[in-house]
Amino acid sequence: MLLSAAFLPPVEYFAAIAKGISFDGGALAPARVWMEGCENYQKQSWRNRSLIGAAHGAESITVPVVHENGTFSLPIREIKVDYSTPWLERALRTLDSAYHSAPFYDHYRDSLFSILESRPSALWDLDIRLTQWLASKLGLPVEWNVTETFELSPSKEKGDDFRFNLHPKKALPESINYISGRTYYQVFSHKHGFVPGLSAIDLLFGEGPECSAYLFP
């Protein structure tokens, strides 16, 4: 399948990956994932933002980027993270505040924070490291690839194209609609009910090693 880079991607992103995993002789055969490395940067997408479950409801964590001449016509791999503001420190505090009581937060916190605190200079590097970390912790075997050219209509070799329909302002793609209505443990469900569309860290911190069962068809 073909996916765009995303910052702490939503649960639906990993449901798409799970759909590409098959069973071979009782073992899981990895999903073959192509990360779109040749598109231009797009604002108001998952590429530099995610949603988490906080005390007052869904809260956005946004990664500011360095705006240069023609930022929105630059390849995604050339976009730099702007560390001149304390967004990272605020994000870490927000995560601690939102998830300190989640059943598995302490188990995963240090390795997550280690990636964030390493401060990758490129948004692409930050996104890919977090996405691969999440896939591993969610128990999803993946064969990772990166595109070498941009194809508006990709070859069949790359499988399902989720680059444009996994978006915070678009409906859930029909092919992964099977997760609609499914629930998992959320820290603040007693206040807000179940909130769909959050970052997969919300699922991971709530369900731990059992979270993969939520993602498979």
N, C-alpha and C positions, 0 to 999 in steps of 0.2 A: 504494500500500500504506500501511498504518497502522502506525507504530512509536512506541514510547515513547523518551523521551530516555535516553541511556546515556553513561557516562563511559568514553572510549576503548573503544568497543564491540567485542565479539568478532568474529572472522572471519565467523561465521554471520550476524551482523547485516548485513554488507555482501554476503554471498551472497544474502540476501533482496532487497536493493536491486538487485543485478546481475540477478536473475531478472526484475525489472520493466523492464529495458532491452531495447529492441527494435532491430532493424536496418531502416533505412528508406533504400532506394536505396544501400546500401553504407555508410551512415553510421549512427552510434549515435544512436537516439532516446532522450532522457533518461527515467529512471524518474520517475514522479510519486509523490512521497513526502509523506505527511501525518504530521507530528510531533504526538503527542498532548500538547497544552498545557493540557488541562483536567482531567486526572486528579488524584487525590490522590497525595501522595508515598508510595512503598512501600519499606520497608526490605528488606534481604537480596535485592536485585535488582541488575541492571546499572546502575541509575540513578546510583549513587554509588560503584561499584567496578568493577575490571577485573582480569584475570589476565595476567601476563606470564611469559615463560620465563626463570627465573633458574638460578643454578648448582646449587641444591638442588632444583629442580623448579618447578612452577607456584607463583607468588607473587602474593598479592593486594595491590593498591593501593586503599585506601579513602579516599574524600573525607568527612571528618567534616562534619556539618551542625549548624547552630545549632538546638537544641531549645527550642521555645517551647510555650506552652500549645496543645495540639491539633496538634502537629507532623504527625501522621499523618492528619489530616483537612484539612490545608492543600493548596491547589493546588500542583502541582509548580513552577510559576513563582514561587511565593512562598518557596520553601525557600532559605535562605542558607547559604553555605559558611562553616565555622568555621575561621578562620585563626589562632585563639589558640594553637594547638599547631603545632609545626614539621613537620606532615605533608608539606607541599609540599617542603621542603628534603630530607626523607627520601626522598620519591618521586623527586626528580631524581637523588639519589645512587644510588638503586636502579636507575633506568633506565640511568645511566652504567655501573654495575657489570655489569648484565645484558647490555647490548648494545654495549659499546665495541668489541668485535671483530666485530660483525655487518657484512656487506659494505656496506650502505647507511646505516648509522647516522649517520655524519658528514654525509651528504647531507641528512638530514631533521631532525637534532637541533635546530638553532638555531630553525627555524620552529616546531617543537613546543614547545620550551621557552619561546619568546616568548609563546605563548598561555597556558601554565601560569603563567608569571611575571607576567602581567598581572593575575592575581588577580581574576577576575570575582566580584562579590559574590553573585550568584545561581547556584545549581547549574545551573539551566536554561541560563543564558548560557554557562557553562563547557562543559556537555555539547554544546550545539548548535555552538559554535565548533569544538570538537575533532572532532565528527562530520562537519561540513562540510569541515574541513581534511583529514580522513582520506579521505573520498569523493573529493575532488579529487586527492589524491596517489595513490590507488588507481586512478585513471583512470576513475571512474564518473560519467557525466553525470547530474545529478539536478535535477529541478524541485522545489524545497522549498516546502512549505505547512505551516501550523499550524492545528490545529483551533480552532474558536471555541466549541464546546460539547462536552460529553462524551456520547458515544453508546455504550451497552453493545453494541448491535447496529448497527454503522455502515452507512451507505448503500453500495450497490454502487459508487457513484462513487469511493469510497476504496479499493476493491480488497481484497487480502488483508490480514487483520488479524493482525499479529504482536505486539501489545502484551503479551499474557499468556503466549504460548508460547515466546518467546525469553527464557529465564530460566535462571540458573545451576543451578537444581535440577530442571530439566525436560529431557526428551529432546528431541533435535533435531526440529523440525517436519518432517513428511513431505515437504512441498513443496520443502525445500532439503536433503533427505537425500542428494542427489547428491554433496555434498562429503565425505561419510563415506568414509574410506579414502584420500582424497587427501592427499598430503604436500607440504611445501615445506621449504626450508632453515631449520633452527633451530640456533642457536648451540650448544645443549647436547644435541643429539640423540644424540651419541656416549655420553652418560652416561645419559639417560633414555628414549631412543627418541623417536619423534614424539609430541608432546603436543597433542591437539586442544583447541579451545575457548578459545584464548588471544586476547587483544586483537589487533585487526587491525594494530597497530603491529608485532607480532611478524612477521607476513607482510611488511609494508612494509620493515622493516629487513633482512629476509632476502633478498627477491626484487627490491626496487626497482621499476623501470619494468615489469618482467615480471609483477608480481603479479596483474594483472587476469585473466590467463589462468586462474588458480586458481579464481576466483570465479564464472565464467560456467558455466551448465549445459553 
